[in-house]
Amino acid sequence: MAKLTKDEIEFVRENSKSMSAKDIGKALRRTEKTVKDVQKLFEHEIAADVSKQQMKEDLYRKYYWPTIKTQFSPAELVFFSDMWVNLLNQFSDLMETEEHQVVDYIRFEILKNRNLTERGRASNRVVEIQGEMERFINKYGPPPYDDDDEAEDWRRLNDETNSHTESYHSRTEEFKKLQERQEALRKTLKANREDRIKQNMDSRYSFQDFIKMLLEEKYRNEQGRMLAIMKEAAEKERKRLSEYHQYADNVIDIPILNSETTEEEDNQEQEKQEYEYEE
């Protein structure tokens, strides 16, 4: 069966809320199952979007959010909330102190962005002034200048060049300091999390405890149940990967190709041909 085109995938995405899978299949001349397989991919996207939005709303209810709103521009606040979601996905189960460290980490990131923006402006302005100085020399010749107005204009260009060059270098030093402080925060967050995980692992059981548990029938039964669950989960994952999957490059395809999946795909192709024949 031919792969779904980008236009077909986009059609499914745009019309899934207003059309049934059967109607979409008729419009695309695809089987209903194929449409539902593609819709499953979008369900995960919607669930992820809902989760991100919920995390942002939780942030907006924090007692320190009103203060943050006064410190940054609207665009920076959007950046703040997006980065907050990404960091919380990385550092879950944060304690109060760690949560404030995450806030400071994002503050440093925004300050770094401001710094780079101002540094870029200073660098661009130096280039512009150098162009003005070249045109000035072409017009009036090289310095020094006897004419007071020409001398004053040349002095102004020099002063402005020196000012923006100094600003560029000071911004560079400031950026290095911000980077160092942010990196120190990141290491602290990482170390705190690793220590907490290590303490939880160390405090659970000793080697002797594991031996005792293995000798207990209840524990063996529990482990057997867990193995059965893992087997069932592996089978579900195998079935999932035997259906249509959206890769990072937005290509839709079946990850696992074997006799079972290709047979199912042939059945879908036959169903499609029967549908076209009925029409």
RAVENGI-V282795 format. One line per field, one symbol per residue. phi: phi as a letter, one per 30 degrees, with the letter a starting at -180 (. if undefined). psi: psi as a letter, one per 40 degrees, with the letter a starting at -180 (. if undefined). burial: I if it has 9 or more other C-alpha atoms within 8 Angstrom, else O. A space follows every 50 residues. Layout:
# RAVENGI-V282795
phi = ???
psi = ???
burial = ???
This chain:
# RAVENGI-V282795
phi = .dddddddddddddcddcbddddddddchbdddddddddedddddddddd ddddddddddcddcdededdcbdedddddedddeddddddcdhddedddd ddedddedddddddeddddddddddddddddddddddddcidddcddddd dddddddddddddddddddddddddddddddddddddddddddddddddd ddddbcdddddddddcddddddddddddddddddddddddddcdbcddci dcacdccbddddddddddddddddddddd
psi = hiihidddddddddeddeiidddddddefiiddddddddddddddddddd dddddddddeeidedddddeeiidddddddddddddddddgifiiddddd dddddddddddddddddddddddddddddddddddddddeiiiihdhddd dddddddddddddddddddddddddddddddddddddddddddddddddd ddeciiddddddddehddddddddddddddddddddddddeeihhhidee hhihdhhadddddddddddddddddddd.
burial = OOOOOOOIIOOIIOIIOOOOIIOIIIOOOIIIOIIIIIIOIIOOOOOOOO OIOOIIOOIOOOOOIOOOIOOOOOOIIOOIIIIIIOIOOOIOOOOOOIIO IIIOIIIIIIIIOOIIOIIIOIIOIIOOIIOIIOOIIOOOOOOOOOOOOI IOOIOOIOOIIOOIIOIIOOIIOIIOOIIOIIOOIIOOIOOOIOOOOOOO OOOOIOOOOIOOIIOOOOIIOOOOOOOOOOOOOOOOOIOOIIIIIIOOOO OIIIIOIOOOIIOOIIOIIOIIOOOOOOO
